[in-house]
Amino acid sequence: MEKQMAQCIVCGKEMRREEGIFIRGQGICAHCEKLITELTSTSPYYERIEQNLKKIW
């Protein structure tokens, strides 16, 4: 059986559907999920991640 692939909404990399999390049909890979949980408002990635997460809603 072929594994289904998705694209991470944060970094854009392809990910297997069984890896990471999905919110409203949008995937977040395990790497970005960890990055988000450790993110602070002073992080250089904060604004980029915030803008990408807004696409979910």
PQR file with spaces between the fields and no chain letter, atoms N, CA, C, O and H, PARSE charges and radii, in Angstrom:
ATOM       1  N    MET     1       0.840   -1.183    0.000 -0.4000 1.5000
ATOM       2  CA   MET     1       0.000    0.000    0.000 -0.0000 2.0000
ATOM       3  C    MET     1       0.888    1.250    0.000  0.5500 1.7000
ATOM       4  O    MET     1       1.830    1.351    0.786 -0.5500 1.4000
ATOM       5  N    GLU     2       0.580    2.190   -0.880 -0.4000 1.5000
ATOM       6  CA   GLU     2       1.347    3.420   -0.986 -0.0000 2.0000
ATOM       7  C    GLU     2       0.957    4.388    0.127  0.5500 1.7000
ATOM       8  O    GLU     2      -0.223    4.556    0.435 -0.5500 1.4000
ATOM       9  H    GLU     2      -0.185    2.108   -1.518  0.4000 1.0000
ATOM      10  N    LYS     3       1.965    5.022    0.726 -0.4000 1.5000
ATOM      11  CA   LYS     3       1.700    5.972    1.810 -0.0000 2.0000
ATOM      12  C    LYS     3       1.226    7.296    1.240  0.5500 1.7000
ATOM      13  O    LYS     3       1.756    7.778    0.239 -0.5500 1.4000
ATOM      14  H    LYS     3       2.924    4.886    0.477  0.4000 1.0000
ATOM      15  N    GLN     4       0.217    7.885    1.887 -0.4000 1.5000
ATOM      16  CA   GLN     4      -0.294    9.179    1.442 -0.0000 2.0000
ATOM      17  C    GLN     4       0.637   10.275    1.929  0.5500 1.7000
ATOM      18  O    GLN     4       1.136   10.240    3.054 -0.5500 1.4000
ATOM      19  H    GLN     4      -0.214    7.493    2.700  0.4000 1.0000
ATOM      20  N    MET     5       0.859   11.245    1.060 -0.4000 1.5000
ATOM      21  CA   MET     5       1.751   12.354    1.379 -0.0000 2.0000
ATOM      22  C    MET     5       0.941   13.640    1.514  0.5500 1.7000
ATOM      23  O    MET     5      -0.137   13.779    0.937 -0.5500 1.4000
ATOM      24  H    MET     5       0.454   11.273    0.146  0.4000 1.0000
ATOM      25  N    ALA     6       1.479   14.562    2.278 -0.4000 1.5000
ATOM      26  CA   ALA     6       0.877   15.883    2.464 -0.0000 2.0000
ATOM      27  C    ALA     6       2.017   16.888    2.509  0.5500 1.7000
ATOM      28  O    ALA     6       3.187   16.508    2.545 -0.5500 1.4000
ATOM      29  H    ALA     6       2.355   14.449    2.747  0.4000 1.0000
ATOM      30  N    GLN     7       1.677   18.163    2.508 -0.4000 1.5000
ATOM      31  CA   GLN     7       2.680   19.214    2.582 -0.0000 2.0000
ATOM      32  C    GLN     7       2.505   19.969    3.887  0.5500 1.7000
ATOM      33  O    GLN     7       1.392   20.350    4.249 -0.5500 1.4000
ATOM      34  H    GLN     7       0.726   18.472    2.479  0.4000 1.0000
ATOM      35  N    CYS     8       3.612   20.184    4.594 -0.4000 1.5000
ATOM      36  CA   CYS     8       3.589   20.949    5.844 -0.0000 2.0000
ATOM      37  C    CYS     8       3.254   22.400    5.535  0.5500 1.7000
ATOM      38  O    CYS     8       3.873   23.012    4.664 -0.5500 1.4000
ATOM      39  H    CYS     8       4.516   19.874    4.300  0.4000 1.0000
ATOM      40  N    ILE     9       2.287   22.945    6.236 -0.4000 1.5000
ATOM      41  CA   ILE     9       1.865   24.331    6.006 -0.0000 2.0000
ATOM      42  C    ILE     9       2.894   25.337    6.525  0.5500 1.7000
ATOM      43  O    ILE     9       2.864   26.504    6.133 -0.5500 1.4000
ATOM      44  H    ILE     9       1.784   22.448    6.943  0.4000 1.0000
ATOM      45  N    VAL    10       3.790   24.907    7.388 -0.4000 1.5000
ATOM      46  CA   VAL    10       4.789   25.816    7.957 -0.0000 2.0000
ATOM      47  C    VAL    10       6.049   25.873    7.088  0.5500 1.7000
ATOM      48  O    VAL    10       6.469   26.956    6.680 -0.5500 1.4000
ATOM      49  H    VAL    10       3.814   23.959    7.707  0.4000 1.0000
ATOM      50  N    CYS    11       6.651   24.718    6.802 -0.4000 1.5000
ATOM      51  CA   CYS    11       7.924   24.714    6.063 -0.0000 2.0000
ATOM      52  C    CYS    11       7.766   24.340    4.589  0.5500 1.7000
ATOM      53  O    CYS    11       8.672   24.585    3.792 -0.5500 1.4000
ATOM      54  H    CYS    11       6.310   23.838    7.133  0.4000 1.0000
ATOM      55  N    GLY    12       6.633   23.753    4.220 -0.4000 1.5000
ATOM      56  CA   GLY    12       6.384   23.400    2.833 -0.0000 2.0000
ATOM      57  C    GLY    12       6.940   22.060    2.396  0.5500 1.7000
ATOM      58  O    GLY    12       6.745   21.658    1.249 -0.5500 1.4000
ATOM      59  H    GLY    12       5.897   23.555    4.867  0.4000 1.0000
ATOM      60  N    LYS    13       7.625   21.363    3.280 -0.4000 1.5000
ATOM      61  CA   LYS    13       8.198   20.068    2.920 -0.0000 2.0000
ATOM      62  C    LYS    13       7.114   18.996    2.886  0.5500 1.7000
ATOM      63  O    LYS    13       6.102   19.080    3.582 -0.5500 1.4000
ATOM      64  H    LYS    13       7.783   21.689    4.212  0.4000 1.0000
ATOM      65  N    GLU    14       7.360   17.984    2.049 -0.4000 1.5000
ATOM      66  CA   GLU    14       6.428   16.860    2.003 -0.0000 2.0000
ATOM      67  C    GLU    14       6.582   16.023    3.263  0.5500 1.7000
ATOM      68  O    GLU    14       7.683   15.858    3.788 -0.5500 1.4000
ATOM      69  H    GLU    14       8.182   17.917    1.483  0.4000 1.0000
ATOM      70  N    MET    15       5.462   15.501    3.735 -0.4000 1.5000
ATOM      71  CA   MET    15       5.462   14.674    4.943 -0.0000 2.0000
ATOM      72  C    MET    15       4.474   13.537    4.753  0.5500 1.7000
ATOM      73  O    MET    15       3.499   13.663    4.011 -0.5500 1.4000
ATOM      74  H    MET    15       4.568   15.635    3.308  0.4000 1.0000
ATOM      75  N    ARG    16       4.733   12.430    5.427 -0.4000 1.5000
ATOM      76  CA   ARG    16       3.780   11.328    5.417 -0.0000 2.0000
ATOM      77  C    ARG    16       2.627   11.692    6.328  0.5500 1.7000
ATOM      78  O    ARG    16       2.822   12.331    7.363 -0.5500 1.4000
ATOM      79  H    ARG    16       5.524   12.328    6.030  0.4000 1.0000
ATOM      80  N    ARG    17       1.427   11.287    5.947 -0.4000 1.5000
ATOM      81  CA   ARG    17       0.227   11.646    6.716 -0.0000 2.0000
ATOM      82  C    ARG    17       0.271   11.139    8.154  0.5500 1.7000
ATOM      83  O    ARG    17      -0.350   11.740    9.031 -0.5500 1.4000
ATOM      84  H    ARG    17       1.269   10.769    5.107  0.4000 1.0000
ATOM      85  N    GLU    18       0.979   10.065    8.413 -0.4000 1.5000
ATOM      86  CA   GLU    18       1.026    9.539    9.776 -0.0000 2.0000
ATOM      87  C    GLU    18       2.059   10.255   10.654  0.5500 1.7000
ATOM      88  O    GLU    18       2.184    9.947   11.840 -0.5500 1.4000
ATOM      89  H    GLU    18       1.483    9.577    7.701  0.4000 1.0000
ATOM      90  N    GLU    19       2.785   11.192   10.085 -0.4000 1.5000
ATOM      91  CA   GLU    19       3.758   11.973   10.848 -0.0000 2.0000
ATOM      92  C    GLU    19       3.204   13.374   11.087  0.5500 1.7000
ATOM      93  O    GLU    19       2.522   13.917   10.218 -0.5500 1.4000
ATOM      94  H    GLU    19       2.683   11.442    9.122  0.4000 1.0000
ATOM      95  N    GLY    20       3.473   13.952   12.213 -0.4000 1.5000
ATOM      96  CA   GLY    20       3.020   15.304   12.509 -0.0000 2.0000
ATOM      97  C    GLY    20       1.550   15.342   12.896  0.5500 1.7000
ATOM      98  O    GLY    20       0.976   14.332   13.301 -0.5500 1.4000
ATOM      99  H    GLY    20       4.027   13.511   12.919  0.4000 1.0000
ATOM     100  N    ILE    21       0.948   16.522   12.767 -0.4000 1.5000
ATOM     101  CA   ILE    21      -0.456   16.702   13.143 -0.0000 2.0000
ATOM     102  C    ILE    21      -1.215   17.370   11.991  0.5500 1.7000
ATOM     103  O    ILE    21      -0.622   17.984   11.105 -0.5500 1.4000
ATOM     104  H    ILE    21       1.415   17.343   12.438  0.4000 1.0000
ATOM     105  N    PHE    22      -2.536   17.232   12.031 -0.4000 1.5000
ATOM     106  CA   PHE    22      -3.397   17.872   11.043 -0.0000 2.0000
ATOM     107  C    PHE    22      -4.467   18.674   11.757  0.5500 1.7000
ATOM     108  O    PHE    22      -5.107   18.189   12.690 -0.5500 1.4000
ATOM     109  H    PHE    22      -3.018   16.733   12.751  0.4000 1.0000
ATOM     110  N    ILE    23      -4.654   19.904   11.312 -0.4000 1.5000
ATOM     111  CA   ILE    23      -5.677   20.797   11.855 -0.0000 2.0000
ATOM     112  C    ILE    23      -6.484   21.298   10.666  0.5500 1.7000
ATOM     113  O    ILE    23      -5.952   21.924    9.749 -0.5500 1.4000
ATOM     114  H    ILE    23      -4.134   20.298   10.555  0.4000 1.0000
ATOM     115  N    ARG    24      -7.775   21.009   10.702 -0.4000 1.5000
ATOM     116  CA   ARG    24      -8.670   21.423    9.619 -0.0000 2.0000
ATOM     117  C    ARG    24      -8.129   21.038    8.245  0.5500 1.7000
ATOM     118  O    ARG    24      -8.250   21.787    7.275 -0.5500 1.4000
ATOM     119  H    ARG    24      -8.208   20.500   11.447  0.4000 1.0000
ATOM     120  N    GLY    25      -7.524   19.843    8.189 -0.4000 1.5000
ATOM     121  CA   GLY    25      -7.013   19.314    6.933 -0.0000 2.0000
ATOM     122  C    GLY    25      -5.639   19.809    6.526  0.5500 1.7000
ATOM     123  O    GLY    25      -5.138   19.411    5.474 -0.5500 1.4000
ATOM     124  H    GLY    25      -7.425   19.235    8.976  0.4000 1.0000
ATOM     125  N    GLN    26      -5.011   20.666    7.323 -0.4000 1.5000
ATOM     126  CA   GLN    26      -3.682   21.204    7.027 -0.0000 2.0000
ATOM     127  C    GLN    26      -2.642   20.496    7.889  0.5500 1.7000
ATOM     128  O    GLN    26      -2.820   20.366    9.100 -0.5500 1.4000
ATOM     129  H    GLN    26      -5.418   20.990    8.178  0.4000 1.0000
ATOM     130  N    GLY    27      -1.560   20.041    7.269 -0.4000 1.5000
ATOM     131  CA   GLY    27      -0.530   19.297    7.983 -0.0000 2.0000
ATOM     132  C    GLY    27       0.577   20.164    8.543  0.5500 1.7000
ATOM     133  O    GLY    27       0.960   21.174    7.953 -0.5500 1.4000
ATOM     134  H    GLY    27      -1.414   20.146    6.286  0.4000 1.0000
ATOM     135  N    ILE    28       1.084   19.749    9.698 -0.4000 1.5000
ATOM     136  CA   ILE    28       2.269   20.354   10.307 -0.0000 2.0000
ATOM     137  C    ILE    28       3.207   19.198   10.633  0.5500 1.7000
ATOM     138  O    ILE    28       2.862   18.323   11.427 -0.5500 1.4000
ATOM     139  H    ILE    28       0.773   18.928   10.177  0.4000 1.0000
ATOM     140  N    CYS    29       4.389   19.189   10.025 -0.4000 1.5000
ATOM     141  CA   CYS    29       5.325   18.084   10.239 -0.0000 2.0000
ATOM     142  C    CYS    29       5.832   18.069   11.684  0.5500 1.7000
ATOM     143  O    CYS    29       5.709   19.055   12.410 -0.5500 1.4000
ATOM     144  H    CYS    29       4.670   19.900    9.380  0.4000 1.0000
ATOM     145  N    ALA    30       6.397   16.941   12.081 -0.4000 1.5000
ATOM     146  CA   ALA    30       6.872   16.775   13.456 -0.0000 2.0000
ATOM     147  C    ALA    30       7.944   17.808   13.808  0.5500 1.7000
ATOM     148  O    ALA    30       7.977   18.311   14.931 -0.5500 1.4000
ATOM     149  H    ALA    30       6.497   16.139   11.491  0.4000 1.0000
ATOM     150  N    HIS    31       8.817   18.122   12.855 -0.4000 1.5000
ATOM     151  CA   HIS    31       9.874   19.108   13.111 -0.0000 2.0000
ATOM     152  C    HIS    31       9.267   20.474   13.418  0.5500 1.7000
ATOM     153  O    HIS    31       9.662   21.123   14.387 -0.5500 1.4000
ATOM     154  H    HIS    31       8.790   17.713   11.943  0.4000 1.0000
ATOM     155  N    CYS    32       8.304   20.918   12.594 -0.4000 1.5000
ATOM     156  CA   CYS    32       7.688   22.224   12.803 -0.0000 2.0000
ATOM     157  C    CYS    32       6.805   22.237   14.049  0.5500 1.7000
ATOM     158  O    CYS    32       6.700   23.257   14.730 -0.5500 1.4000
ATOM     159  H    CYS    32       7.984   20.391   11.807  0.4000 1.0000
ATOM     160  N    GLU    33       6.178   21.117   14.341 -0.4000 1.5000
ATOM     161  CA   GLU    33       5.374   21.015   15.564 -0.0000 2.0000
ATOM     162  C    GLU    33       6.260   21.277   16.783  0.5500 1.7000
ATOM     163  O    GLU    33       5.871   22.009   17.693 -0.5500 1.4000
ATOM     164  H    GLU    33       6.264   20.288   13.788  0.4000 1.0000
ATOM     165  N    LYS    34       7.446   20.678   16.795 -0.4000 1.5000
ATOM     166  CA   LYS    34       8.392   20.886   17.902 -0.0000 2.0000
ATOM     167  C    LYS    34       8.860   22.337   17.927  0.5500 1.7000
ATOM     168  O    LYS    34       8.948   22.941   18.997 -0.5500 1.4000
ATOM     169  H    LYS    34       7.762   20.084   16.055  0.4000 1.0000
ATOM     170  N    LEU    35       9.158   22.898   16.766 -0.4000 1.5000
ATOM     171  CA   LEU    35       9.587   24.293   16.674 -0.0000 2.0000
ATOM     172  C    LEU    35       8.519   25.229   17.236  0.5500 1.7000
ATOM     173  O    LEU    35       8.837   26.164   17.971 -0.5500 1.4000
ATOM     174  H    LEU    35       9.087   22.408   15.897  0.4000 1.0000
ATOM     175  N    ILE    36       7.258   24.980   16.894 -0.4000 1.5000
ATOM     176  CA   ILE    36       6.157   25.823   17.371 -0.0000 2.0000
ATOM     177  C    ILE    36       6.023   25.755   18.887  0.5500 1.7000
ATOM     178  O    ILE    36       5.793   26.777   19.534 -0.5500 1.4000
ATOM     179  H    ILE    36       7.000   24.220   16.297  0.4000 1.0000
ATOM     180  N    THR    37       6.164   24.564   19.458 -0.4000 1.5000
ATOM     181  CA   THR    37       6.001   24.424   20.913 -0.0000 2.0000
ATOM     182  C    THR    37       7.122   25.107   21.691  0.5500 1.7000
ATOM     183  O    THR    37       6.954   25.434   22.865 -0.5500 1.4000
ATOM     184  H    THR    37       6.351   23.734   18.932  0.4000 1.0000
ATOM     185  N    GLU    38       8.266   25.323   21.040 -0.4000 1.5000
ATOM     186  CA   GLU    38       9.401   25.966   21.696 -0.0000 2.0000
ATOM     187  C    GLU    38       9.554   27.436   21.289  0.5500 1.7000
ATOM     188  O    GLU    38      10.485   28.105   21.739 -0.5500 1.4000
ATOM     189  H    GLU    38       8.403   25.057   20.086  0.4000 1.0000
ATOM     190  N    LEU    39       8.661   27.938   20.455 -0.4000 1.5000
ATOM     191  CA   LEU    39       8.743   29.279   19.889 -0.0000 2.0000
ATOM     192  C    LEU    39       8.474   30.366   20.926  0.5500 1.7000
ATOM     193  O    LEU    39       7.601   30.224   21.783 -0.5500 1.4000
ATOM     194  H    LEU    39       7.905   27.395   20.090  0.4000 1.0000
ATOM     195  N    THR    40       9.232   31.444   20.833 -0.4000 1.5000
ATOM     196  CA   THR    40       8.969   32.634   21.643 -0.0000 2.0000
ATOM     197  C    THR    40       8.685   33.796   20.695  0.5500 1.7000
ATOM     198  O    THR    40       9.015   33.729   19.511 -0.5500 1.4000
ATOM     199  H    THR    40       9.941   31.560   20.137  0.4000 1.0000
ATOM     200  N    SER    41       8.087   34.839   21.202 -0.4000 1.5000
ATOM     201  CA   SER    41       7.740   35.979   20.350 -0.0000 2.0000
ATOM     202  C    SER    41       8.968   36.722   19.828  0.5500 1.7000
ATOM     203  O    SER    41       8.856   37.524   18.901 -0.5500 1.4000
ATOM     204  H    SER    41       7.819   34.894   22.164  0.4000 1.0000
ATOM     205  N    THR    42      10.128   36.465   20.408 -0.4000 1.5000
ATOM     206  CA   THR    42      11.358   37.108   19.941 -0.0000 2.0000
ATOM     207  C    THR    42      12.130   36.243   18.937  0.5500 1.7000
ATOM     208  O    THR    42      13.181   36.652   18.442 -0.5500 1.4000
ATOM     209  H    THR    42      10.219   35.814   21.161  0.4000 1.0000
ATOM     210  N    SER    43      11.619   35.077   18.647 -0.4000 1.5000
ATOM     211  CA   SER    43      12.271   34.175   17.698 -0.0000 2.0000
ATOM     212  C    SER    43      12.258   34.775   16.294  0.5500 1.7000
ATOM     213  O    SER    43      11.280   35.414   15.905 -0.5500 1.4000
ATOM     214  H    SER    43      10.766   34.745   19.049  0.4000 1.0000
ATOM     215  N    PRO    44      13.332   34.577   15.531 -0.5600 1.5000
ATOM     216  CA   PRO    44      13.357   35.102   14.159  0.2800 2.0000
ATOM     217  C    PRO    44      12.328   34.410   13.250  0.5500 1.7000
ATOM     218  O    PRO    44      12.005   34.933   12.184 -0.5500 1.4000
ATOM     219  N    TYR    45      11.817   33.260   13.652 -0.4000 1.5000
ATOM     220  CA   TYR    45      10.834   32.514   12.860 -0.0000 2.0000
ATOM     221  C    TYR    45       9.390   32.862   13.222  0.5500 1.7000
ATOM     222  O    TYR    45       8.464   32.435   12.532 -0.5500 1.4000
ATOM     223  H    TYR    45      12.079   32.835   14.519  0.4000 1.0000
ATOM     224  N    TYR    46       9.189   33.618   14.274 -0.4000 1.5000
ATOM     225  CA   TYR    46       7.850   33.853   14.821 -0.0000 2.0000
ATOM     226  C    TYR    46       6.858   34.387   13.785  0.5500 1.7000
ATOM     227  O    TYR    46       5.783   33.815   13.607 -0.5500 1.4000
ATOM     228  H    TYR    46       9.941   33.965   14.834  0.4000 1.0000
ATOM     229  N    GLU    47       7.209   35.474   13.105 -0.4000 1.5000
ATOM     230  CA   GLU    47       6.276   36.090   12.159 -0.0000 2.0000
ATOM     231  C    GLU    47       5.959   35.165   10.984  0.5500 1.7000
ATOM     232  O    GLU    47       4.809   35.079   10.555 -0.5500 1.4000
ATOM     233  H    GLU    47       8.082   35.939   13.249  0.4000 1.0000
ATOM     234  N    ARG    48       6.964   34.482   10.469 -0.4000 1.5000
ATOM     235  CA   ARG    48       6.755   33.566    9.342 -0.0000 2.0000
ATOM     236  C    ARG    48       5.806   32.441    9.736  0.5500 1.7000
ATOM     237  O    ARG    48       4.880   32.114    8.994 -0.5500 1.4000
ATOM     238  H    ARG    48       7.899   34.552   10.817  0.4000 1.0000
ATOM     239  N    ILE    49       6.035   31.856   10.894 -0.4000 1.5000
ATOM     240  CA   ILE    49       5.186   30.760   11.358 -0.0000 2.0000
ATOM     241  C    ILE    49       3.781   31.273   11.640  0.5500 1.7000
ATOM     242  O    ILE    49       2.803   30.605   11.302 -0.5500 1.4000
ATOM     243  H    ILE    49       6.788   32.121   11.497  0.4000 1.0000
ATOM     244  N    GLU    50       3.666   32.437   12.247 -0.4000 1.5000
ATOM     245  CA   GLU    50       2.363   33.021   12.532 -0.0000 2.0000
ATOM     246  C    GLU    50       1.554   33.202   11.240  0.5500 1.7000
ATOM     247  O    GLU    50       0.372   32.861   11.199 -0.5500 1.4000
ATOM     248  H    GLU    50       4.461   32.979   12.521  0.4000 1.0000
ATOM     249  N    GLN    51       2.175   33.728   10.201 -0.4000 1.5000
ATOM     250  CA   GLN    51       1.488   33.949    8.927 -0.0000 2.0000
ATOM     251  C    GLN    51       1.054   32.628    8.292  0.5500 1.7000
ATOM     252  O    GLN    51      -0.047   32.535    7.749 -0.5500 1.4000
ATOM     253  H    GLN    51       3.135   34.005   10.234  0.4000 1.0000
ATOM     254  N    ASN    52       1.902   31.620    8.357 -0.4000 1.5000
ATOM     255  CA   ASN    52       1.549   30.314    7.784 -0.0000 2.0000
ATOM     256  C    ASN    52       0.418   29.654    8.564  0.5500 1.7000
ATOM     257  O    ASN    52      -0.451   29.019    7.966 -0.5500 1.4000
ATOM     258  H    ASN    52       2.796   31.696    8.798  0.4000 1.0000
ATOM     259  N    LEU    53       0.413   29.790    9.882 -0.4000 1.5000
ATOM     260  CA   LEU    53      -0.645   29.184   10.681 -0.0000 2.0000
ATOM     261  C    LEU    53      -2.000   29.873   10.449  0.5500 1.7000
ATOM     262  O    LEU    53      -3.045   29.236   10.586 -0.5500 1.4000
ATOM     263  H    LEU    53       1.119   30.305   10.368  0.4000 1.0000
ATOM     264  N    LYS    54      -1.989   31.144   10.106 -0.4000 1.5000
ATOM     265  CA   LYS    54      -3.230   31.854    9.811 -0.0000 2.0000
ATOM     266  C    LYS    54      -3.952   31.268    8.606  0.5500 1.7000
ATOM     267  O    LYS    54      -5.164   31.438    8.473 -0.5500 1.4000
ATOM     268  H    LYS    54      -1.141   31.661    9.994  0.4000 1.0000
ATOM     269  N    LYS    55      -3.229   30.581    7.728 -0.4000 1.5000
ATOM     270  CA   LYS    55      -3.829   29.960    6.546 -0.0000 2.0000
ATOM     271  C    LYS    55      -4.799   28.837    6.924  0.5500 1.7000
ATOM     272  O    LYS    55      -5.675   28.477    6.138 -0.5500 1.4000
ATOM     273  H    LYS    55      -2.244   30.443    7.836  0.4000 1.0000
ATOM     274  N    ILE    56      -4.640   28.294    8.116 -0.4000 1.5000
ATOM     275  CA   ILE    56      -5.526   27.205    8.567 -0.0000 2.0000
ATOM     276  C    ILE    56      -6.947   27.716    8.725  0.5500 1.7000
ATOM     277  O    ILE    56      -7.903   26.997    8.435 -0.5500 1.4000
ATOM     278  H    ILE    56      -3.928   28.586    8.755  0.4000 1.0000
ATOM     279  N    TRP    57      -7.091   28.944    9.181 -0.4000 1.5000
ATOM     280  CA   TRP    57      -8.405   29.503    9.425 -0.0000 2.0000
ATOM     281  C    TRP    57      -8.785   30.431    8.308  0.5500 1.7000
ATOM     282  O    TRP    57      -9.872   31.010    8.329 -0.5500 1.4000
ATOM     283  H    TRP    57      -6.314   29.528    9.417  0.4000 1.0000
